[in-house]
Amino acid sequence: MSRSDQKLLTRERITRAAGRTFRKSGFSGSGVDGLAKAAGVTSGAFYVHFSSKADAFREVISIG
């Protein structure tokens, strides 16, 4: 698997986990650390893919 494929899979994993977390806890009840933990990545890895919790939220909303 190429590095770009791995990066894409990690972003998708974060996005799916963020969607589940936002549905369960709401935007205000979710933090970057919790989103990262739900995805099985570090907070630093989260920030490689998203600039903020709001950025991740916008992506979750855009994919429905």
mmCIF file as Biopython writes it, N, C-alpha, C and O atoms, coordinates in Angstrom:
data_model
#
loop_
_atom_site.group_PDB
_atom_site.id
_atom_site.type_symbol
_atom_site.label_atom_id
_atom_site.label_alt_id
_atom_site.label_comp_id
_atom_site.label_asym_id
_atom_site.label_entity_id
_atom_site.label_seq_id
_atom_site.pdbx_PDB_ins_code
_atom_site.Cartn_x
_atom_site.Cartn_y
_atom_site.Cartn_z
_atom_site.occupancy
_atom_site.B_iso_or_equiv
_atom_site.auth_seq_id
_atom_site.auth_asym_id
_atom_site.pdbx_PDB_model_num
ATOM 1   N N  . MET A ? 1  ? 0.851   -1.179 0.000  1.0 0.0 1  A 1 
ATOM 2   C CA . MET A ? 1  ? 0.000   0.000  0.000  1.0 0.0 1  A 1 
ATOM 3   C C  . MET A ? 1  ? 0.894   1.238  0.000  1.0 0.0 1  A 1 
ATOM 4   O O  . MET A ? 1  ? 1.851   1.320  0.769  1.0 0.0 1  A 1 
ATOM 5   N N  . SER A ? 2  ? 0.579   2.187  -0.855 1.0 0.0 2  A 1 
ATOM 6   C CA . SER A ? 2  ? 1.383   3.399  -0.935 1.0 0.0 2  A 1 
ATOM 7   C C  . SER A ? 2  ? 1.096   4.312  0.262  1.0 0.0 2  A 1 
ATOM 8   O O  . SER A ? 2  ? 0.080   4.178  0.944  1.0 0.0 2  A 1 
ATOM 9   N N  . ARG A ? 3  ? 2.001   5.217  0.483  1.0 0.0 3  A 1 
ATOM 10  C CA . ARG A ? 3  ? 1.843   6.176  1.589  1.0 0.0 3  A 1 
ATOM 11  C C  . ARG A ? 3  ? 0.598   7.035  1.385  1.0 0.0 3  A 1 
ATOM 12  O O  . ARG A ? 3  ? -0.113  7.334  2.346  1.0 0.0 3  A 1 
ATOM 13  N N  . SER A ? 4  ? 0.327   7.437  0.136  1.0 0.0 4  A 1 
ATOM 14  C CA . SER A ? 4  ? -0.861  8.260  -0.111 1.0 0.0 4  A 1 
ATOM 15  C C  . SER A ? 4  ? -2.141  7.463  0.120  1.0 0.0 4  A 1 
ATOM 16  O O  . SER A ? 4  ? -3.134  8.020  0.589  1.0 0.0 4  A 1 
ATOM 17  N N  . ASP A ? 5  ? -2.135  6.161  -0.202 1.0 0.0 5  A 1 
ATOM 18  C CA . ASP A ? 5  ? -3.293  5.309  0.081  1.0 0.0 5  A 1 
ATOM 19  C C  . ASP A ? 5  ? -3.499  5.180  1.582  1.0 0.0 5  A 1 
ATOM 20  O O  . ASP A ? 5  ? -4.625  5.245  2.076  1.0 0.0 5  A 1 
ATOM 21  N N  . GLN A ? 6  ? -2.392  4.997  2.304  1.0 0.0 6  A 1 
ATOM 22  C CA . GLN A ? 6  ? -2.478  4.870  3.758  1.0 0.0 6  A 1 
ATOM 23  C C  . GLN A ? 6  ? -3.010  6.161  4.380  1.0 0.0 6  A 1 
ATOM 24  O O  . GLN A ? 6  ? -3.817  6.117  5.309  1.0 0.0 6  A 1 
ATOM 25  N N  . LYS A ? 7  ? -2.566  7.294  3.875  1.0 0.0 7  A 1 
ATOM 26  C CA . LYS A ? 7  ? -3.029  8.584  4.397  1.0 0.0 7  A 1 
ATOM 27  C C  . LYS A ? 7  ? -4.526  8.753  4.140  1.0 0.0 7  A 1 
ATOM 28  O O  . LYS A ? 7  ? -5.257  9.230  5.008  1.0 0.0 7  A 1 
ATOM 29  N N  . LEU A ? 8  ? -4.976  8.367  2.962  1.0 0.0 8  A 1 
ATOM 30  C CA . LEU A ? 8  ? -6.396  8.462  2.631  1.0 0.0 8  A 1 
ATOM 31  C C  . LEU A ? 8  ? -7.233  7.566  3.548  1.0 0.0 8  A 1 
ATOM 32  O O  . LEU A ? 8  ? -8.291  7.980  4.022  1.0 0.0 8  A 1 
ATOM 33  N N  . LEU A ? 9  ? -6.767  6.350  3.796  1.0 0.0 9  A 1 
ATOM 34  C CA . LEU A ? 9  ? -7.490  5.437  4.687  1.0 0.0 9  A 1 
ATOM 35  C C  . LEU A ? 9  ? -7.562  5.987  6.110  1.0 0.0 9  A 1 
ATOM 36  O O  . LEU A ? 9  ? -8.589  5.859  6.776  1.0 0.0 9  A 1 
ATOM 37  N N  . THR A ? 10 ? -6.478  6.595  6.573  1.0 0.0 10 A 1 
ATOM 38  C CA . THR A ? 10 ? -6.472  7.184  7.912  1.0 0.0 10 A 1 
ATOM 39  C C  . THR A ? 10 ? -7.468  8.334  7.993  1.0 0.0 10 A 1 
ATOM 40  O O  . THR A ? 10 ? -8.195  8.450  8.979  1.0 0.0 10 A 1 
ATOM 41  N N  . ARG A ? 11 ? -7.513  9.178  6.980  1.0 0.0 11 A 1 
ATOM 42  C CA . ARG A ? 11 ? -8.471  10.285 6.959  1.0 0.0 11 A 1 
ATOM 43  C C  . ARG A ? 11 ? -9.899  9.749  6.976  1.0 0.0 11 A 1 
ATOM 44  O O  . ARG A ? 11 ? -10.750 10.278 7.690  1.0 0.0 11 A 1 
ATOM 45  N N  . GLU A ? 12 ? -10.165 8.708  6.198  1.0 0.0 12 A 1 
ATOM 46  C CA . GLU A ? 12 ? -11.503 8.116  6.180  1.0 0.0 12 A 1 
ATOM 47  C C  . GLU A ? 12 ? -11.857 7.530  7.545  1.0 0.0 12 A 1 
ATOM 48  O O  . GLU A ? 12 ? -12.990 7.659  8.007  1.0 0.0 12 A 1 
ATOM 49  N N  . ARG A ? 13 ? -10.879 6.882  8.188  1.0 0.0 13 A 1 
ATOM 50  C CA . ARG A ? 13 ? -11.119 6.315  9.518  1.0 0.0 13 A 1 
ATOM 51  C C  . ARG A ? 13 ? -11.449 7.411  10.528 1.0 0.0 13 A 1 
ATOM 52  O O  . ARG A ? 13 ? -12.348 7.254  11.354 1.0 0.0 13 A 1 
ATOM 53  N N  . ILE A ? 14 ? -10.720 8.518  10.457 1.0 0.0 14 A 1 
ATOM 54  C CA . ILE A ? 14 ? -10.989 9.640  11.353 1.0 0.0 14 A 1 
ATOM 55  C C  . ILE A ? 14 ? -12.372 10.208 11.070 1.0 0.0 14 A 1 
ATOM 56  O O  . ILE A ? 14 ? -13.126 10.498 11.999 1.0 0.0 14 A 1 
ATOM 57  N N  . THR A ? 15 ? -12.709 10.366 9.809  1.0 0.0 15 A 1 
ATOM 58  C CA . THR A ? 15 ? -14.009 10.924 9.431  1.0 0.0 15 A 1 
ATOM 59  C C  . THR A ? 15 ? -15.157 10.047 9.917  1.0 0.0 15 A 1 
ATOM 60  O O  . THR A ? 15 ? -16.143 10.556 10.451 1.0 0.0 15 A 1 
ATOM 61  N N  . ARG A ? 16 ? -15.036 8.733  9.737  1.0 0.0 16 A 1 
ATOM 62  C CA . ARG A ? 16 ? -16.091 7.821  10.211 1.0 0.0 16 A 1 
ATOM 63  C C  . ARG A ? 16 ? -16.229 7.882  11.728 1.0 0.0 16 A 1 
ATOM 64  O O  . ARG A ? 16 ? -17.339 7.958  12.254 1.0 0.0 16 A 1 
ATOM 65  N N  . ALA A ? 17 ? -15.104 7.851  12.423 1.0 0.0 17 A 1 
ATOM 66  C CA . ALA A ? 17 ? -15.137 7.909  13.891 1.0 0.0 17 A 1 
ATOM 67  C C  . ALA A ? 17 ? -15.696 9.248  14.365 1.0 0.0 17 A 1 
ATOM 68  O O  . ALA A ? 17 ? -16.445 9.298  15.341 1.0 0.0 17 A 1 
ATOM 69  N N  . ALA A ? 18 ? -15.337 10.325 13.683 1.0 0.0 18 A 1 
ATOM 70  C CA . ALA A ? 18 ? -15.859 11.646 14.054 1.0 0.0 18 A 1 
ATOM 71  C C  . ALA A ? 18 ? -17.374 11.687 13.861 1.0 0.0 18 A 1 
ATOM 72  O O  . ALA A ? 18 ? -18.092 12.240 14.694 1.0 0.0 18 A 1 
ATOM 73  N N  . GLY A ? 19 ? -17.852 11.109 12.779 1.0 0.0 19 A 1 
ATOM 74  C CA . GLY A ? 19 ? -19.302 11.071 12.548 1.0 0.0 19 A 1 
ATOM 75  C C  . GLY A ? 19 ? -20.028 10.354 13.666 1.0 0.0 19 A 1 
ATOM 76  O O  . GLY A ? 19 ? -21.056 10.827 14.151 1.0 0.0 19 A 1 
ATOM 77  N N  . ARG A ? 20 ? -19.494 9.211  14.075 1.0 0.0 20 A 1 
ATOM 78  C CA . ARG A ? 20 ? -20.114 8.453  15.173 1.0 0.0 20 A 1 
ATOM 79  C C  . ARG A ? 20 ? -20.081 9.264  16.468 1.0 0.0 20 A 1 
ATOM 80  O O  . ARG A ? 20 ? -21.065 9.309  17.206 1.0 0.0 20 A 1 
ATOM 81  N N  . THR A ? 21 ? -18.954 9.894  16.734 1.0 0.0 21 A 1 
ATOM 82  C CA . THR A ? 21 ? -18.789 10.651 17.973 1.0 0.0 21 A 1 
ATOM 83  C C  . THR A ? 21 ? -19.685 11.883 17.990 1.0 0.0 21 A 1 
ATOM 84  O O  . THR A ? 21 ? -20.305 12.181 19.012 1.0 0.0 21 A 1 
ATOM 85  N N  . PHE A ? 22 ? -19.762 12.600 16.875 1.0 0.0 22 A 1 
ATOM 86  C CA . PHE A ? 22 ? -20.637 13.775 16.814 1.0 0.0 22 A 1 
ATOM 87  C C  . PHE A ? 22 ? -22.101 13.378 16.991 1.0 0.0 22 A 1 
ATOM 88  O O  . PHE A ? 22 ? -22.857 14.079 17.664 1.0 0.0 22 A 1 
ATOM 89  N N  . ARG A ? 23 ? -22.500 12.271 16.396 1.0 0.0 23 A 1 
ATOM 90  C CA . ARG A ? 23 ? -23.896 11.819 16.561 1.0 0.0 23 A 1 
ATOM 91  C C  . ARG A ? 23 ? -24.187 11.442 18.011 1.0 0.0 23 A 1 
ATOM 92  O O  . ARG A ? 23 ? -25.277 11.706 18.519 1.0 0.0 23 A 1 
ATOM 93  N N  . LYS A ? 24 ? -23.219 10.829 18.668 1.0 0.0 24 A 1 
ATOM 94  C CA . LYS A ? 24 ? -23.421 10.375 20.042 1.0 0.0 24 A 1 
ATOM 95  C C  . LYS A ? 24 ? -23.336 11.517 21.052 1.0 0.0 24 A 1 
ATOM 96  O O  . LYS A ? 24 ? -24.161 11.608 21.960 1.0 0.0 24 A 1 
ATOM 97  N N  . SER A ? 25 ? -22.337 12.387 20.893 1.0 0.0 25 A 1 
ATOM 98  C CA . SER A ? 25 ? -22.056 13.394 21.917 1.0 0.0 25 A 1 
ATOM 99  C C  . SER A ? 25 ? -22.333 14.821 21.490 1.0 0.0 25 A 1 
ATOM 100 O O  . SER A ? 25 ? -22.283 15.731 22.318 1.0 0.0 25 A 1 
ATOM 101 N N  . GLY A ? 26 ? -22.624 15.036 20.219 1.0 0.0 26 A 1 
ATOM 102 C CA . GLY A ? 26 ? -22.825 16.390 19.714 1.0 0.0 26 A 1 
ATOM 103 C C  . GLY A ? 26 ? -21.498 17.091 19.476 1.0 0.0 26 A 1 
ATOM 104 O O  . GLY A ? 26 ? -20.441 16.608 19.883 1.0 0.0 26 A 1 
ATOM 105 N N  . PHE A ? 27 ? -21.568 18.230 18.816 1.0 0.0 27 A 1 
ATOM 106 C CA . PHE A ? 27 ? -20.347 18.980 18.518 1.0 0.0 27 A 1 
ATOM 107 C C  . PHE A ? 27 ? -19.677 19.461 19.797 1.0 0.0 27 A 1 
ATOM 108 O O  . PHE A ? 27 ? -18.468 19.301 19.968 1.0 0.0 27 A 1 
ATOM 109 N N  . SER A ? 28 ? -20.451 20.042 20.683 1.0 0.0 28 A 1 
ATOM 110 C CA . SER A ? 28 ? -19.886 20.599 21.924 1.0 0.0 28 A 1 
ATOM 111 C C  . SER A ? 28 ? -19.358 19.519 22.865 1.0 0.0 28 A 1 
ATOM 112 O O  . SER A ? 28 ? -18.436 19.763 23.642 1.0 0.0 28 A 1 
ATOM 113 N N  . GLY A ? 29 ? -19.939 18.343 22.792 1.0 0.0 29 A 1 
ATOM 114 C CA . GLY A ? 29 ? -19.528 17.255 23.669 1.0 0.0 29 A 1 
ATOM 115 C C  . GLY A ? 29 ? -18.369 16.441 23.132 1.0 0.0 29 A 1 
ATOM 116 O O  . GLY A ? 29 ? -17.981 15.440 23.734 1.0 0.0 29 A 1 
ATOM 117 N N  . SER A ? 30 ? -17.813 16.857 22.011 1.0 0.0 30 A 1 
ATOM 118 C CA . SER A ? 30 ? -16.706 16.135 21.382 1.0 0.0 30 A 1 
ATOM 119 C C  . SER A ? 30 ? -15.480 17.024 21.344 1.0 0.0 30 A 1 
ATOM 120 O O  . SER A ? 30 ? -15.567 18.212 21.033 1.0 0.0 30 A 1 
ATOM 121 N N  . GLY A ? 31 ? -14.341 16.437 21.662 1.0 0.0 31 A 1 
ATOM 122 C CA . GLY A ? 31 ? -13.072 17.156 21.572 1.0 0.0 31 A 1 
ATOM 123 C C  . GLY A ? 31 ? -12.129 16.446 20.625 1.0 0.0 31 A 1 
ATOM 124 O O  . GLY A ? 31 ? -12.343 15.285 20.279 1.0 0.0 31 A 1 
ATOM 125 N N  . VAL A ? 32 ? -11.100 17.131 20.212 1.0 0.0 32 A 1 
ATOM 126 C CA . VAL A ? 32 ? -10.137 16.537 19.287 1.0 0.0 32 A 1 
ATOM 127 C C  . VAL A ? 32 ? -9.522  15.271 19.877 1.0 0.0 32 A 1 
ATOM 128 O O  . VAL A ? 32 ? -9.366  14.274 19.172 1.0 0.0 32 A 1 
ATOM 129 N N  . ASP A ? 33 ? -9.175  15.300 21.147 1.0 0.0 33 A 1 
ATOM 130 C CA . ASP A ? 33 ? -8.576  14.112 21.759 1.0 0.0 33 A 1 
ATOM 131 C C  . ASP A ? 33 ? -9.524  12.916 21.686 1.0 0.0 33 A 1 
ATOM 132 O O  . ASP A ? 33 ? -9.097  11.802 21.385 1.0 0.0 33 A 1 
ATOM 133 N N  . GLY A ? 34 ? -10.798 13.143 21.959 1.0 0.0 34 A 1 
ATOM 134 C CA . GLY A ? 34 ? -11.790 12.072 21.892 1.0 0.0 34 A 1 
ATOM 135 C C  . GLY A ? 34 ? -12.021 11.581 20.475 1.0 0.0 34 A 1 
ATOM 136 O O  . GLY A ? 34 ? -12.190 10.383 20.249 1.0 0.0 34 A 1 
ATOM 137 N N  . LEU A ? 35 ? -12.029 12.502 19.518 1.0 0.0 35 A 1 
ATOM 138 C CA . LEU A ? 35 ? -12.193 12.112 18.113 1.0 0.0 35 A 1 
ATOM 139 C C  . LEU A ? 35 ? -11.009 11.268 17.662 1.0 0.0 35 A 1 
ATOM 140 O O  . LEU A ? 35 ? -11.179 10.256 16.981 1.0 0.0 35 A 1 
ATOM 141 N N  . ALA A ? 36 ? -9.816  11.690 18.044 1.0 0.0 36 A 1 
ATOM 142 C CA . ALA A ? 36 ? -8.616  10.939 17.679 1.0 0.0 36 A 1 
ATOM 143 C C  . ALA A ? 36 ? -8.628  9.554  18.318 1.0 0.0 36 A 1 
ATOM 144 O O  . ALA A ? 36 ? -8.328  8.557  17.661 1.0 0.0 36 A 1 
ATOM 145 N N  . LYS A ? 37 ? -8.972  9.500  19.584 1.0 0.0 37 A 1 
ATOM 146 C CA . LYS A ? 37 ? -9.008  8.215  20.282 1.0 0.0 37 A 1 
ATOM 147 C C  . LYS A ? 37 ? -10.026 7.275  19.641 1.0 0.0 37 A 1 
ATOM 148 O O  . LYS A ? 37 ? -9.752  6.086  19.479 1.0 0.0 37 A 1 
ATOM 149 N N  . ALA A ? 38 ? -11.185 7.791  19.278 1.0 0.0 38 A 1 
ATOM 150 C CA . ALA A ? 38 ? -12.216 6.961  18.640 1.0 0.0 38 A 1 
ATOM 151 C C  . ALA A ? 38 ? -11.733 6.390  17.306 1.0 0.0 38 A 1 
ATOM 152 O O  . ALA A ? 38 ? -12.150 5.307  16.896 1.0 0.0 38 A 1 
ATOM 153 N N  . ALA A ? 39 ? -10.854 7.127  16.641 1.0 0.0 39 A 1 
ATOM 154 C CA . ALA A ? 39 ? -10.316 6.681  15.354 1.0 0.0 39 A 1 
ATOM 155 C C  . ALA A ? 39 ? -9.065  5.829  15.509 1.0 0.0 39 A 1 
ATOM 156 O O  . ALA A ? 39 ? -8.587  5.240  14.540 1.0 0.0 39 A 1 
ATOM 157 N N  . GLY A ? 40 ? -8.534  5.763  16.729 1.0 0.0 40 A 1 
ATOM 158 C CA . GLY A ? 40 ? -7.322  4.982  16.961 1.0 0.0 40 A 1 
ATOM 159 C C  . GLY A ? 40 ? -6.060  5.663  16.466 1.0 0.0 40 A 1 
ATOM 160 O O  . GLY A ? 40 ? -5.102  5.004  16.064 1.0 0.0 40 A 1 
ATOM 161 N N  . VAL A ? 41 ? -6.069  7.001  16.499 1.0 0.0 41 A 1 
ATOM 162 C CA . VAL A ? 41 ? -4.893  7.766  16.086 1.0 0.0 41 A 1 
ATOM 163 C C  . VAL A ? 41 ? -4.543  8.757  17.197 1.0 0.0 41 A 1 
ATOM 164 O O  . VAL A ? 41 ? -5.305  8.937  18.147 1.0 0.0 41 A 1 
ATOM 165 N N  . THR A ? 42 ? -3.398  9.386  17.065 1.0 0.0 42 A 1 
ATOM 166 C CA . THR A ? 42 ? -3.005  10.413 18.024 1.0 0.0 42 A 1 
ATOM 167 C C  . THR A ? 42 ? -3.655  11.744 17.650 1.0 0.0 42 A 1 
ATOM 168 O O  . THR A ? 42 ? -4.129  11.920 16.527 1.0 0.0 42 A 1 
ATOM 169 N N  . SER A ? 43 ? -3.670  12.662 18.587 1.0 0.0 43 A 1 
ATOM 170 C CA . SER A ? 43 ? -4.188  14.001 18.287 1.0 0.0 43 A 1 
ATOM 171 C C  . SER A ? 43 ? -3.337  14.666 17.207 1.0 0.0 43 A 1 
ATOM 172 O O  . SER A ? 43 ? -3.862  15.400 16.369 1.0 0.0 43 A 1 
ATOM 173 N N  . GLY A ? 44 ? -2.044  14.416 17.221 1.0 0.0 44 A 1 
ATOM 174 C CA . GLY A ? 44 ? -1.168  14.952 16.178 1.0 0.0 44 A 1 
ATOM 175 C C  . GLY A ? 44 ? -1.554  14.447 14.804 1.0 0.0 44 A 1 
ATOM 176 O O  . GLY A ? 44 ? -1.550  15.205 13.834 1.0 0.0 44 A 1 
ATOM 177 N N  . ALA A ? 45 ? -1.889  13.164 14.716 1.0 0.0 45 A 1 
ATOM 178 C CA . ALA A ? 45 ? -2.325  12.593 13.433 1.0 0.0 45 A 1 
ATOM 179 C C  . ALA A ? 45 ? -3.648  13.219 13.000 1.0 0.0 45 A 1 
ATOM 180 O O  . ALA A ? 45 ? -3.866  13.452 11.811 1.0 0.0 45 A 1 
ATOM 181 N N  . PHE A ? 46 ? -4.523  13.489 13.954 1.0 0.0 46 A 1 
ATOM 182 C CA . PHE A ? 46 ? -5.779  14.169 13.621 1.0 0.0 46 A 1 
ATOM 183 C C  . PHE A ? 46 ? -5.472  15.495 12.932 1.0 0.0 46 A 1 
ATOM 184 O O  . PHE A ? 46 ? -6.074  15.821 11.909 1.0 0.0 46 A 1 
ATOM 185 N N  . TYR A ? 47 ? -4.536  16.257 13.492 1.0 0.0 47 A 1 
ATOM 186 C CA . TYR A ? 47 ? -4.221  17.573 12.944 1.0 0.0 47 A 1 
ATOM 187 C C  . TYR A ? 47 ? -3.468  17.506 11.614 1.0 0.0 47 A 1 
ATOM 188 O O  . TYR A ? 47 ? -3.406  18.505 10.897 1.0 0.0 47 A 1 
ATOM 189 N N  . VAL A ? 48 ? -2.905  16.369 11.276 1.0 0.0 48 A 1 
ATOM 190 C CA . VAL A ? 48 ? -2.325  16.197 9.933  1.0 0.0 48 A 1 
ATOM 191 C C  . VAL A ? 48 ? -3.444  16.256 8.897  1.0 0.0 48 A 1 
ATOM 192 O O  . VAL A ? 48 ? -3.247  16.754 7.788  1.0 0.0 48 A 1 
ATOM 193 N N  . HIS A ? 49 ? -4.615  15.747 9.262  1.0 0.0 49 A 1 
ATOM 194 C CA . HIS A ? 49 ? -5.729  15.629 8.324  1.0 0.0 49 A 1 
ATOM 195 C C  . HIS A ? 49 ? -6.749  16.759 8.428  1.0 0.0 49 A 1 
ATOM 196 O O  . HIS A ? 49 ? -7.391  17.105 7.436  1.0 0.0 49 A 1 
ATOM 197 N N  . PHE A ? 50 ? -6.902  17.328 9.603  1.0 0.0 50 A 1 
ATOM 198 C CA . PHE A ? 50 ? -7.903  18.375 9.831  1.0 0.0 50 A 1 
ATOM 199 C C  . PHE A ? 50 ? -7.281  19.493 10.646 1.0 0.0 50 A 1 
ATOM 200 O O  . PHE A ? 50 ? -6.500  19.241 11.563 1.0 0.0 50 A 1 
ATOM 201 N N  . SER A ? 51 ? -7.626  20.731 10.310 1.0 0.0 51 A 1 
ATOM 202 C CA . SER A ? 51 ? -7.047  21.862 11.033 1.0 0.0 51 A 1 
ATOM 203 C C  . SER A ? 51 ? -7.739  22.114 12.369 1.0 0.0 51 A 1 
ATOM 204 O O  . SER A ? 51 ? -7.191  22.790 13.241 1.0 0.0 51 A 1 
ATOM 205 N N  . SER A ? 52 ? -8.954  21.565 12.529 1.0 0.0 52 A 1 
ATOM 206 C CA . SER A ? 52 ? -9.707  21.787 13.759 1.0 0.0 52 A 1 
ATOM 207 C C  . SER A ? 52 ? -10.856 20.787 13.848 1.0 0.0 52 A 1 
ATOM 208 O O  . SER A ? 52 ? -11.141 20.056 12.899 1.0 0.0 52 A 1 
ATOM 209 N N  . LYS A ? 53 ? -11.500 20.773 14.997 1.0 0.0 53 A 1 
ATOM 210 C CA . LYS A ? 53 ? -12.705 19.961 15.177 1.0 0.0 53 A 1 
ATOM 211 C C  . LYS A ? 53 ? -13.776 20.423 14.208 1.0 0.0 53 A 1 
ATOM 212 O O  . LYS A ? 53 ? -14.488 19.599 13.634 1.0 0.0 53 A 1 
ATOM 213 N N  . ALA A ? 54 ? -13.899 21.723 14.019 1.0 0.0 54 A 1 
ATOM 214 C CA . ALA A ? 54 ? -14.905 22.268 13.094 1.0 0.0 54 A 1 
ATOM 215 C C  . ALA A ? 54 ? -14.638 21.818 11.664 1.0 0.0 54 A 1 
ATOM 216 O O  . ALA A ? 54 ? -15.575 21.556 10.910 1.0 0.0 54 A 1 
ATOM 217 N N  . ASP A ? 55 ? -13.378 21.727 11.289 1.0 0.0 55 A 1 
ATOM 218 C CA . ASP A ? 55 ? -13.012 21.256 9.950  1.0 0.0 55 A 1 
ATOM 219 C C  . ASP A ? 55 ? -13.470 19.805 9.761  1.0 0.0 55 A 1 
ATOM 220 O O  . ASP A ? 55 ? -14.014 19.453 8.714  1.0 0.0 55 A 1 
ATOM 221 N N  . ALA A ? 56 ? -13.250 18.978 10.762 1.0 0.0 56 A 1 
ATOM 222 C CA . ALA A ? 56 ? -13.708 17.583 10.700 1.0 0.0 56 A 1 
ATOM 223 C C  . ALA A ? 56 ? -15.232 17.529 10.657 1.0 0.0 56 A 1 
ATOM 224 O O  . ALA A ? 56 ? -15.804 16.726 9.921  1.0 0.0 56 A 1 
ATOM 225 N N  . PHE A ? 57 ? -15.882 18.371 11.434 1.0 0.0 57 A 1 
ATOM 226 C CA . PHE A ? 57 ? -17.350 18.413 11.449 1.0 0.0 57 A 1 
ATOM 227 C C  . PHE A ? 57 ? -17.897 18.767 10.061 1.0 0.0 57 A 1 
ATOM 228 O O  . PHE A ? 57 ? -18.851 18.152 9.582  1.0 0.0 57 A 1 
ATOM 229 N N  . ARG A ? 58 ? -17.278 19.768 9.425  1.0 0.0 58 A 1 
ATOM 230 C CA . ARG A ? 58 ? -17.729 20.149 8.077  1.0 0.0 58 A 1 
ATOM 231 C C  . ARG A ? 58 ? -17.592 18.981 7.100  1.0 0.0 58 A 1 
ATOM 232 O O  . ARG A ? 58 ? -18.455 18.781 6.246  1.0 0.0 58 A 1 
ATOM 233 N N  . GLU A ? 59 ? -16.525 18.220 7.222  1.0 0.0 59 A 1 
ATOM 234 C CA . GLU A ? 59 ? -16.362 17.078 6.314  1.0 0.0 59 A 1 
ATOM 235 C C  . GLU A ? 59 ? -17.418 16.014 6.588  1.0 0.0 59 A 1 
ATOM 236 O O  . GLU A ? 59 ? -17.994 15.452 5.656  1.0 0.0 59 A 1 
ATOM 237 N N  . VAL A ? 60 ? -17.671 15.740 7.854  1.0 0.0 60 A 1 
ATOM 238 C CA . VAL A ? 60 ? -18.701 14.752 8.211  1.0 0.0 60 A 1 
ATOM 239 C C  . VAL A ? 60 ? -20.046 15.177 7.631  1.0 0.0 60 A 1 
ATOM 240 O O  . VAL A ? 60 ? -20.764 14.360 7.055  1.0 0.0 60 A 1 
ATOM 241 N N  . ILE A ? 61 ? -20.381 16.445 7.782  1.0 0.0 61 A 1 
ATOM 242 C CA . ILE A ? 61 ? -21.658 16.955 7.265  1.0 0.0 61 A 1 
ATOM 243 C C  . ILE A ? 61 ? -21.698 16.864 5.738  1.0 0.0 61 A 1 
ATOM 244 O O  . ILE A ? 61 ? -22.736 16.531 5.166  1.0 0.0 61 A 1 
ATOM 245 N N  . SER A ? 62 ? -20.590 17.155 5.082  1.0 0.0 62 A 1 
ATOM 246 C CA . SER A ? 62 ? -20.576 17.188 3.616  1.0 0.0 62 A 1 
ATOM 247 C C  . SER A ? 62 ? -20.753 15.810 2.987  1.0 0.0 62 A 1 
ATOM 248 O O  . SER A ? 62 ? -21.246 15.700 1.865  1.0 0.0 62 A 1 
ATOM 249 N N  . ILE A ? 63 ? -20.355 14.755 3.703  1.0 0.0 63 A 1 
ATOM 250 C CA . ILE A ? 63 ? -20.505 13.410 3.140  1.0 0.0 63 A 1 
ATOM 251 C C  . ILE A ? 63 ? -21.804 12.761 3.572  1.0 0.0 63 A 1 
ATOM 252 O O  . ILE A ? 63 ? -22.153 11.676 3.107  1.0 0.0 63 A 1 
ATOM 253 N N  . GLY A ? 64 ? -22.516 13.429 4.462  1.0 0.0 64 A 1 
ATOM 254 C CA . GLY A ? 64 ? -23.834 12.967 4.867  1.0 0.0 64 A 1 
ATOM 255 C C  . GLY A ? 64 ? -23.763 11.900 5.839  1.0 0.0 64 A 1 
ATOM 256 O O  . GLY A ? 64 ? -24.796 11.399 6.283  1.0 0.0 64 A 1 
#
